[in-house]
Amino acid sequence: MPHVVMEYSNSIEERVNVQALLEDLHQVTIQSDLFEVSDIKSRMIRIHHWLVGDLDDSADFIHITLELLEGRNEEQKNALAQSLMSALQEKAEFVESLTVNIRDMDRSCFQKVTNF
């Protein structure tokens, strides 16, 4: 049930095919073999206003958050983070800030309803 969320500064759309990048990140998550393929959800959020240190919106970024239910070990999460970063660097090495963060979700608090 991982959620791959790609946040990015809107100005990179001129230089990066963000849809293709999201698809690559989705494939990296599938190829990790840590999840059922049907459980992986990926989406992107375009950011229009941001600040980095004392800079305004002139510093481009892409930040990947992967949220997953607890249960994977540190080695698995580190390998996945490295694979996601490699995919980012392959398509967007010129972007000033590329970051990846993997978060464990609290299974006891997670709620899900599917209606299909």
Secondary structure, DSSP 8 states (H G I E B T S, - for coil): --EEEEEEEGGGGGTS-HHHHHHHHHHHHHHTTSS-GGG-EEEEEEES---BTTB-TTS-EEEEEEEEES---HHHHHHHHHHHHHHHHHHHTTSSEEEEEEEEE-TTT-------
